[in-house]
Amino acid sequence: MNAAKYLLAKVDLVFSKHLLLSNVVTCGALMGVGDALVQSMNIVQSDKQKPIKFDFPRTGRMILIGFCLGPFNHYWYAILDKVIKGTSGKAVVQKILCDQVIAGPFFCTTFLFGLSFLEGKGLEESYKEWKSKFLHIYFVDWMFWPAAQSVNFRFVPGQFRVAYVSSATLIWNSMLSYFKHSDMAIWK
């Protein structure tokens, strides 16, 4: 067996026998990679007089929040596939709407509050940040996820849904990291 077939067989085994664990690790790891990409871009673009250093604890917090959100993603897609069966156009649209109306706000809220708590902020300060950033993030969510999810719900087998979403979230997590760690005044 060549190396590519061996690797694919191992990936298939992990995503069938240990699906929850695979989904949690994938979600956390890609959250961290997304943040690392944003930090790397910020470092490259930083002023040479005031260089920015890589913030490893920040990336660690992103990984941790990804680990926390991984189980939600795992069970969410399993439930969604049981409640709305099939890959027809109608089923895909229904899944996208459910995903945007239920999972989107939950994910964005958990992300913002979870990271704020991990940063040592209290409830009041976390709520203030959520209030200033949630609608902006949720608006961008509506621009990004329906297209990504149409591919997911139409073509991706159920056991690979979280892996696919986690891969798409590499882009999304980079945006989340940027939104989370940027000043909202520049958006307005």
Solvent accessible surface area in square Angstrom, and as a share of the most:
residue,aa,sasa,rsa
1,M,174,0.77
2,N,91,0.47
3,A,84,0.65
4,A,64,0.50
5,K,126,0.53
6,Y,120,0.46
7,L,114,0.57
8,L,123,0.61
9,A,48,0.37
10,K,86,0.36
11,V,58,0.33
12,D,66,0.34
13,L,83,0.41
14,V,62,0.36
15,F,26,0.11
16,S,68,0.44
17,K,141,0.60
18,H,85,0.38
19,L,44,0.22
20,L,69,0.34
21,L,114,0.57
22,S,10,0.06
23,N,2,0.01
24,V,25,0.15
25,V,77,0.44
26,T,28,0.16
27,C,9,0.05
28,G,0,0.00
29,A,47,0.36
30,L,33,0.16
31,M,1,0.00
32,G,4,0.04
33,V,66,0.38
34,G,0,0.00
35,D,0,0.00
36,A,30,0.23
37,L,84,0.42
38,V,4,0.02
39,Q,6,0.03
40,S,50,0.32
41,M,104,0.47
42,N,50,0.25
43,I,57,0.29
44,V,116,0.66
45,Q,143,0.63
46,S,20,0.13
47,D,84,0.44
48,K,162,0.69
49,Q,157,0.70
50,K,156,0.66
51,P,97,0.61
52,I,87,0.44
53,K,175,0.74
54,F,58,0.24
55,D,54,0.28
56,F,149,0.62
57,P,87,0.55
58,R,27,0.10
59,T,16,0.09
60,G,35,0.34
61,R,57,0.21
62,M,0,0.00
63,I,55,0.28
64,L,81,0.41
65,I,8,0.04
66,G,0,0.00
67,F,75,0.31
68,C,77,0.46
69,L,2,0.01
70,G,0,0.00
71,P,47,0.30
72,F,50,0.21
73,N,12,0.06
74,H,26,0.11
75,Y,112,0.43
76,W,26,0.09
77,Y,13,0.05
78,A,46,0.35
79,I,95,0.48
80,L,5,0.03
81,D,38,0.20
82,K,146,0.62
83,V,109,0.63
84,I,21,0.11
85,K,151,0.64
86,G,43,0.41
87,T,61,0.36
88,S,62,0.40
89,G,48,0.46
90,K,147,0.62
91,A,6,0.04
92,V,11,0.06
93,V,85,0.49
94,Q,72,0.32
95,K,3,0.01
96,I,19,0.10
97,L,90,0.45
98,C,40,0.24
99,D,9,0.05
100,Q,2,0.01
101,V,93,0.53
102,I,92,0.47
103,A,9,0.07
104,G,7,0.06
105,P,35,0.22
106,F,92,0.38
107,F,24,0.10
108,C,1,0.00
109,T,42,0.24
110,T,38,0.22
111,F,0,0.00
112,L,1,0.00
113,F,38,0.16
114,G,15,0.15
115,L,1,0.01
116,S,0,0.00
117,F,100,0.42
118,L,70,0.35
119,E,54,0.24
120,G,68,0.66
121,K,56,0.24
122,G,43,0.41
123,L,123,0.61
124,E,153,0.68
125,E,93,0.42
126,S,1,0.00
127,Y,107,0.41
128,K,147,0.62
129,E,23,0.10
130,W,60,0.21
131,K,133,0.57
132,S,45,0.29
133,K,14,0.06
134,F,21,0.09
135,L,132,0.65
136,H,63,0.28
137,I,0,0.00
138,Y,39,0.15
139,F,133,0.55
140,V,32,0.18
141,D,5,0.03
142,W,95,0.33
143,M,129,0.57
144,F,41,0.17
145,W,17,0.06
146,P,32,0.20
147,A,68,0.52
148,A,15,0.12
149,Q,1,0.00
150,S,40,0.26
151,V,66,0.38
152,N,0,0.00
153,F,0,0.00
154,R,107,0.39
155,F,151,0.63
156,V,24,0.14
157,P,78,0.49
158,G,45,0.43
159,Q,65,0.29
160,F,58,0.24
161,R,12,0.04
162,V,4,0.03
163,A,20,0.15
164,Y,56,0.21
165,V,6,0.04
166,S,2,0.01
167,S,66,0.43
168,A,16,0.12
169,T,10,0.06
170,L,54,0.27
171,I,108,0.55
172,W,1,0.00
173,N,2,0.01
174,S,18,0.12
175,M,52,0.23
176,L,0,0.00
177,S,0,0.00
178,Y,91,0.34
179,F,23,0.09
180,K,6,0.03
181,H,61,0.27
182,S,21,0.13
183,D,95,0.49
184,M,16,0.07
185,A,67,0.52
186,I,111,0.56
187,W,59,0.21
188,K,172,0.73
